[in-house]
Amino acid sequence: MGTNRTKPENYLVWAILTTILCCLPTGVAAIVYANKVDTLWNAGNYTEAEEAAKNAKMWVFISVGLGIVASIIGFFCGLFGALI
């Protein structure tokens, strides 16, 4: 009863890095979904594992985006604060 599907990437490393470096709340969501991937895959829930991997990837990208936006806002606030 083998399957010819390949196990999806769980993005756990990226989720941890974005939690530490970018945005804590969305990074935690990425970690939660990333942790589900292997468990669901090993239980035979392939569709749910692929969905969890897709959600983990989405939350990683959201974390990176929010981290970039926060860095830009912080830069300009610091710049304008120094000018005043």
Buried (B, 14 or more C-beta within 10 A) or exposed (E): EEEEEEBBEBBBEBBBBBBEEBBEEBBBBBBBBBBBBBEBBEEEBBEBBBBBBBBBBBBBBBBBBBBEEEEEEEEEEEEEEEEE
